[in-house]
Amino acid sequence: MTSTKEPASAAIVAEASDMAEARIWIDALHDAGIEAAFVERGPGGAFGGASLFGISYAVLVPRSRIGEARSVIAEMGGGRSLVAYRTAEEERERSRRVFLTVAGSVALVAVVAVILRFALG
């Protein structure tokens, strides 16, 4: 049985290219006693799961079990699908950088628009 409930303090351990692969990994993780779930990523997720090019399935496990989960998936031949692990602090820092980059870009566009409005009158 595949869990659809996201594990507490979840981290992405791997990206499956299709739902069948994600379900196989989830079942193997459950057999190993590791809580796991998957979420659809890509444009299909926004369209209610419509089958579109570029879809992947992020396999989620508790951060505390990520090392074990990586081993389970690697032993099944999924090593190339493993995702680089980041600590919670690294994730927060990455999110902060992305936010500041986007906010800075928006602010710059607003300033340029105001300057052009006054310059062109």
Short mmCIF file of the C-alpha atoms (twelve columns), coordinates in Angstrom:
data_MODEL
# 
_entry.id   MODEL 
# 
loop_
_atom_site.group_PDB 
_atom_site.id 
_atom_site.type_symbol 
_atom_site.label_atom_id 
_atom_site.label_alt_id 
_atom_site.label_comp_id 
_atom_site.label_asym_id 
_atom_site.label_seq_id 
_atom_site.Cartn_x 
_atom_site.Cartn_y 
_atom_site.Cartn_z 
_atom_site.pdbx_PDB_model_num 
ATOM 1   C CA . MET A 1   0.000  0.000  0.000   1 
ATOM 2   C CA . THR A 2   1.361  3.400  -0.986  1 
ATOM 3   C CA . SER A 3   1.137  6.278  1.451   1 
ATOM 4   C CA . THR A 4   -0.044 9.613  0.144   1 
ATOM 5   C CA . LYS A 5   0.513  11.384 3.471   1 
ATOM 6   C CA . GLU A 6   3.744  13.363 3.547   1 
ATOM 7   C CA . PRO A 7   6.135  12.182 6.289   1 
ATOM 8   C CA . ALA A 8   6.833  14.583 9.152   1 
ATOM 9   C CA . SER A 9   9.834  16.831 8.470   1 
ATOM 10  C CA . ALA A 10  9.988  15.413 4.955   1 
ATOM 11  C CA . ALA A 11  12.939 15.603 2.608   1 
ATOM 12  C CA . ILE A 12  13.112 14.605 -1.045  1 
ATOM 13  C CA . VAL A 13  15.302 11.536 -1.362  1 
ATOM 14  C CA . ALA A 14  14.827 10.768 -5.082  1 
ATOM 15  C CA . GLU A 15  12.997 11.808 -8.250  1 
ATOM 16  C CA . ALA A 16  11.201 8.980  -10.064 1 
ATOM 17  C CA . SER A 17  10.518 9.426  -13.769 1 
ATOM 18  C CA . ASP A 18  7.104  7.771  -13.564 1 
ATOM 19  C CA . MET A 19  4.472  6.852  -10.999 1 
ATOM 20  C CA . ALA A 20  5.179  3.106  -11.216 1 
ATOM 21  C CA . GLU A 21  8.834  3.634  -10.282 1 
ATOM 22  C CA . ALA A 22  7.829  5.920  -7.397  1 
ATOM 23  C CA . ARG A 23  5.367  3.315  -6.083  1 
ATOM 24  C CA . ILE A 24  8.000  0.553  -6.261  1 
ATOM 25  C CA . TRP A 25  10.443 2.667  -4.249  1 
ATOM 26  C CA . ILE A 26  7.754  3.637  -1.726  1 
ATOM 27  C CA . ASP A 27  6.796  -0.013 -1.222  1 
ATOM 28  C CA . ALA A 28  10.459 -0.958 -0.711  1 
ATOM 29  C CA . LEU A 29  10.911 1.905  1.760   1 
ATOM 30  C CA . HIS A 30  7.806  0.803  3.680   1 
ATOM 31  C CA . ASP A 31  9.149  -2.784 3.736   1 
ATOM 32  C CA . ALA A 32  12.330 -1.351 5.300   1 
ATOM 33  C CA . GLY A 33  10.216 0.392  7.951   1 
ATOM 34  C CA . ILE A 34  10.670 3.874  6.499   1 
ATOM 35  C CA . GLU A 35  7.640  6.148  6.186   1 
ATOM 36  C CA . ALA A 36  7.487  7.464  2.608   1 
ATOM 37  C CA . ALA A 37  5.235  9.215  0.117   1 
ATOM 38  C CA . PHE A 38  5.517  10.840 -3.286  1 
ATOM 39  C CA . VAL A 39  4.287  14.048 -4.865  1 
ATOM 40  C CA . GLU A 40  3.960  14.863 -8.530  1 
ATOM 41  C CA . ARG A 41  6.245  17.623 -9.775  1 
ATOM 42  C CA . GLY A 42  6.046  19.474 -13.039 1 
ATOM 43  C CA . PRO A 43  3.244  21.030 -15.056 1 
ATOM 44  C CA . GLY A 44  0.969  17.988 -14.687 1 
ATOM 45  C CA . GLY A 45  0.620  18.607 -10.964 1 
ATOM 46  C CA . ALA A 46  -0.995 21.968 -11.687 1 
ATOM 47  C CA . PHE A 47  -3.452 20.360 -14.099 1 
ATOM 48  C CA . GLY A 48  -4.781 17.686 -11.774 1 
ATOM 49  C CA . GLY A 49  -2.275 15.031 -12.774 1 
ATOM 50  C CA . ALA A 50  -2.691 15.372 -16.531 1 
ATOM 51  C CA . SER A 51  -0.024 13.390 -18.326 1 
ATOM 52  C CA . LEU A 52  2.386  15.982 -19.671 1 
ATOM 53  C CA . PHE A 53  6.034  15.919 -20.679 1 
ATOM 54  C CA . GLY A 54  8.457  16.811 -17.898 1 
ATOM 55  C CA . ILE A 55  6.624  15.204 -14.996 1 
ATOM 56  C CA . SER A 56  8.585  13.614 -12.187 1 
ATOM 57  C CA . TYR A 57  7.621  12.168 -8.830  1 
ATOM 58  C CA . ALA A 58  9.496  13.353 -5.742  1 
ATOM 59  C CA . VAL A 59  9.875  10.574 -3.172  1 
ATOM 60  C CA . LEU A 60  9.675  11.989 0.372   1 
ATOM 61  C CA . VAL A 61  10.994 10.447 3.590   1 
ATOM 62  C CA . PRO A 62  11.605 11.799 7.108   1 
ATOM 63  C CA . ARG A 63  14.883 13.768 7.255   1 
ATOM 64  C CA . SER A 64  16.018 11.523 10.106  1 
ATOM 65  C CA . ARG A 65  15.852 8.441  7.823   1 
ATOM 66  C CA . ILE A 66  17.248 9.890  4.607   1 
ATOM 67  C CA . GLY A 67  20.523 7.938  4.737   1 
ATOM 68  C CA . GLU A 68  18.694 4.626  5.088   1 
ATOM 69  C CA . ALA A 69  16.231 5.588  2.354   1 
ATOM 70  C CA . ARG A 70  19.063 6.470  -0.043  1 
ATOM 71  C CA . SER A 71  20.581 3.039  0.571   1 
ATOM 72  C CA . VAL A 72  17.278 1.245  -0.099  1 
ATOM 73  C CA . ILE A 73  16.738 3.085  -3.395  1 
ATOM 74  C CA . ALA A 74  20.383 2.698  -4.478  1 
ATOM 75  C CA . GLU A 75  20.261 -1.060 -3.814  1 
ATOM 76  C CA . MET A 76  17.268 -1.245 -6.161  1 
ATOM 77  C CA . GLY A 77  19.285 0.373  -8.962  1 
ATOM 78  C CA . GLY A 78  17.870 3.863  -8.483  1 
ATOM 79  C CA . GLY A 79  21.158 5.525  -7.587  1 
ATOM 80  C CA . ARG A 80  21.056 7.910  -10.548 1 
ATOM 81  C CA . SER A 81  17.675 9.227  -9.368  1 
ATOM 82  C CA . LEU A 82  18.852 10.173 -5.869  1 
ATOM 83  C CA . VAL A 83  18.616 13.878 -5.052  1 
ATOM 84  C CA . ALA A 84  21.450 15.784 -3.379  1 
ATOM 85  C CA . TYR A 85  20.634 16.050 0.312   1 
ATOM 86  C CA . ARG A 86  20.464 19.458 1.961   1 
ATOM 87  C CA . THR A 87  20.031 20.075 5.666   1 
ATOM 88  C CA . ALA A 88  17.030 22.069 6.866   1 
ATOM 89  C CA . GLU A 89  19.311 25.086 7.390   1 
ATOM 90  C CA . GLU A 90  20.660 24.793 3.824   1 
ATOM 91  C CA . GLU A 91  17.080 24.631 2.503   1 
ATOM 92  C CA . ARG A 92  16.120 27.757 4.472   1 
ATOM 93  C CA . GLU A 93  19.198 29.612 3.185   1 
ATOM 94  C CA . ARG A 94  18.433 28.547 -0.389  1 
ATOM 95  C CA . SER A 95  14.811 29.700 -0.041  1 
ATOM 96  C CA . ARG A 96  15.973 33.005 1.425   1 
ATOM 97  C CA . ARG A 97  18.368 33.577 -1.505  1 
ATOM 98  C CA . VAL A 98  15.663 32.787 -4.055  1 
ATOM 99  C CA . PHE A 99  13.225 35.151 -2.307  1 
ATOM 100 C CA . LEU A 100 15.775 37.974 -2.157  1 
ATOM 101 C CA . THR A 101 16.674 37.496 -5.824  1 
ATOM 102 C CA . VAL A 102 13.037 37.635 -6.917  1 
ATOM 103 C CA . ALA A 103 12.167 40.527 -4.574  1 
ATOM 104 C CA . GLY A 104 15.241 42.456 -5.716  1 
ATOM 105 C CA . SER A 105 14.318 41.960 -9.374  1 
ATOM 106 C CA . VAL A 106 10.753 43.146 -8.775  1 
ATOM 107 C CA . ALA A 107 11.999 46.197 -6.843  1 
ATOM 108 C CA . LEU A 108 14.459 47.052 -9.624  1 
ATOM 109 C CA . VAL A 109 11.723 46.869 -12.265 1 
ATOM 110 C CA . ALA A 110 9.475  49.091 -10.114 1 
ATOM 111 C CA . VAL A 111 12.233 51.691 -9.648  1 
ATOM 112 C CA . VAL A 112 13.018 51.729 -13.379 1 
ATOM 113 C CA . ALA A 113 9.301  52.105 -14.170 1 
ATOM 114 C CA . VAL A 114 8.977  55.069 -11.787 1 
ATOM 115 C CA . ILE A 115 12.102 56.738 -13.206 1 
ATOM 116 C CA . LEU A 116 10.882 56.257 -16.776 1 
ATOM 117 C CA . ARG A 117 7.435  57.598 -15.880 1 
ATOM 118 C CA . PHE A 118 8.915  60.814 -14.462 1 
ATOM 119 C CA . ALA A 119 11.568 61.127 -17.171 1 
ATOM 120 C CA . LEU A 120 9.084  60.699 -20.006 1 
ATOM 121 C CA . GLY A 121 6.481  62.719 -18.187 1 
# 
